[in-house]
Amino acid sequence: MNLKIFVGVIIIFCIVGVSTASASVAPEVSAGQYHTVGLKSDGTGVAIGANIIGECNVGGWSDIVQVSAGGVHTVGLKSDGTGVATVERIVTENVM
């Protein structure tokens, strides 16, 4: 009788010890000049701000592990090491 209880306890400990949590990233926030970008724990990006040249267009991003907001751009690092960036049009000035 005691052997059955002992075996049952070992089985319960083995089942409890198995991790079933999905991989996630640490949420973070980065502020640019006119926008703020965030990284959600599911690896997707969110942004809010002026969206002057598309710097807030991160809605389609996935598998992101790090984000950074610049003046009027946003960059993200994907888990495979590749990068993504937002820019819809380039603003240039003549500098003398």
C-alpha positions as CSV (number, residue, x, y, z in Angstrom):
1,M,0.0,0.0,0.0
2,N,2.8,2.5,0.8
3,L,4.6,1.7,-2.4
4,K,1.5,2.8,-4.4
5,I,1.3,6.1,-2.6
6,F,5.1,6.7,-3.1
7,V,4.8,6.0,-6.9
8,G,1.8,8.3,-7.1
9,V,3.7,11.1,-5.5
10,I,6.6,10.7,-7.9
11,I,4.3,10.8,-10.9
12,I,2.6,14.0,-9.6
13,F,6.0,15.7,-9.0
14,C,7.1,14.8,-12.5
15,I,4.0,16.2,-14.1
16,V,4.1,19.4,-12.1
17,G,7.8,19.9,-12.9
18,V,7.1,20.0,-16.7
19,S,7.1,23.6,-18.0
20,T,4.3,24.3,-20.4
21,A,4.8,28.1,-20.5
22,S,5.3,29.6,-23.9
23,A,8.3,31.7,-24.8
24,S,7.9,35.4,-24.2
25,V,10.0,38.5,-24.4
26,A,10.3,41.2,-21.8
27,P,8.0,44.1,-22.5
28,E,9.7,47.4,-23.1
29,V,9.0,51.0,-24.1
30,S,11.1,53.5,-26.0
31,A,10.4,57.2,-26.6
32,G,11.3,59.0,-29.8
33,Q,11.0,62.7,-30.6
34,Y,7.3,62.6,-31.5
35,H,6.3,59.0,-30.8
36,T,6.6,56.2,-28.3
37,V,6.9,52.5,-29.2
38,G,6.3,49.5,-27.1
39,L,7.1,45.8,-27.2
40,K,4.5,43.4,-25.9
41,S,5.4,40.1,-24.2
42,D,4.0,38.2,-27.3
43,G,6.7,39.8,-29.5
44,T,4.4,42.3,-31.3
45,G,4.9,46.1,-31.4
46,V,2.6,49.0,-30.6
47,A,3.2,52.7,-31.1
48,I,1.5,56.0,-30.6
49,G,2.4,59.5,-31.7
50,A,2.5,62.0,-34.5
51,N,3.4,59.4,-37.2
52,I,5.1,62.0,-39.3
53,I,6.7,59.6,-41.8
54,G,5.3,56.3,-40.7
55,E,7.3,55.8,-37.5
56,C,4.2,54.4,-35.7
57,N,3.5,51.7,-38.4
58,V,4.6,48.7,-36.3
59,G,1.2,46.9,-36.2
60,G,2.3,44.1,-38.5
61,W,5.5,43.4,-36.6
62,S,5.9,40.0,-35.0
63,D,8.6,37.9,-33.4
64,I,10.3,41.0,-32.1
65,V,12.7,40.9,-29.1
66,Q,13.8,44.5,-28.9
67,V,12.5,47.9,-30.1
68,S,14.0,51.4,-30.2
69,A,12.4,54.7,-31.2
70,G,14.5,57.4,-32.9
71,G,13.6,60.9,-33.9
72,V,11.1,60.0,-36.5
73,H,11.8,56.3,-37.0
74,T,11.4,53.0,-35.2
75,V,13.6,49.9,-35.4
76,G,13.1,46.4,-34.1
77,L,15.2,43.4,-33.7
78,K,13.6,40.0,-34.5
79,S,14.5,36.8,-32.7
80,D,16.3,35.4,-35.8
81,G,18.7,38.4,-35.7
82,T,17.2,40.4,-38.6
83,G,16.0,43.9,-38.2
84,V,12.9,45.8,-39.2
85,A,12.4,49.6,-39.5
86,T,9.6,52.0,-40.2
87,V,9.9,54.7,-42.8
88,E,7.4,55.6,-45.5
89,R,9.1,58.6,-46.9
90,I,12.5,60.3,-46.5
91,V,12.6,63.9,-45.4
92,T,15.7,65.7,-46.6
93,E,17.0,69.3,-46.0
94,N,19.6,71.3,-47.9
95,V,22.4,71.9,-45.5
96,M,25.0,74.6,-46.4
